[in-house]
Amino acid sequence: MKLYKLNKQFNGYKKGTQFYLIAESEFIGVKEFVLRTKDLTNRISINEGELLKNFTLIR
């Protein structure tokens, strides 16, 4: 499972928060990603632009 780290504050989450990539989908060229916090309590759904702009792949 891919692990991402938040580069800057985003949607109420603090910089450095770690997220697991749970699912990714593509519909007519629009990619959408579902991420869960490392403790699996919260979930966010973002598009590809938000992922690239705000997150860094850790592993």
C-alpha positions in Angstrom: 0.0 0.0 0.0 1.4 3.4 -0.9 2.1 5.9 1.9 1.9 9.7 1.3 2.9 12.6 3.5 1.2 16.0 3.5 3.5 18.8 2.3 1.4 21.7 3.7 -1.8 22.2 5.6 -4.8 20.9 3.5 -8.5 20.4 4.3 -7.9 20.8 8.1 -5.0 18.3 8.2 -1.6 19.5 9.5 1.6 19.4 7.5 3.4 16.0 7.9 0.2 13.9 8.4 0.6 10.5 6.7 -2.0 8.9 4.5 -2.5 5.5 2.9 -3.7 5.4 -0.7 -6.8 3.2 -0.5 -8.2 3.5 -4.0 -7.7 5.3 -7.3 -10.1 5.5 -10.2 -10.3 7.2 -13.6 -13.4 8.2 -15.4 -13.2 10.0 -18.7 -9.6 11.2 -18.0 -10.3 12.4 -14.5 -8.4 10.6 -11.8 -9.7 10.5 -8.3 -7.9 9.2 -5.2 -9.2 8.0 -1.8 -6.7 8.5 1.1 -7.0 7.4 4.7 -5.0 8.8 7.6 -2.3 6.4 8.9 -4.5 5.5 11.9 -7.4 4.7 9.4 -9.9 7.0 11.2 -10.4 9.7 8.5 -10.9 9.6 4.8 -10.5 12.2 2.0 -11.2 12.0 -1.7 -9.1 14.2 -3.9 -8.3 14.6 -7.6 -4.9 14.1 -9.3 -4.0 17.8 -9.2 -4.5 18.0 -5.4 -2.5 14.9 -4.9 0.5 16.1 -6.9 0.4 19.6 -5.3 -0.1 18.7 -1.7 1.4 15.2 -1.1 4.7 13.4 -1.4 5.1 9.7 -1.9 7.0 8.1 1.0 6.9 4.5 0.0 
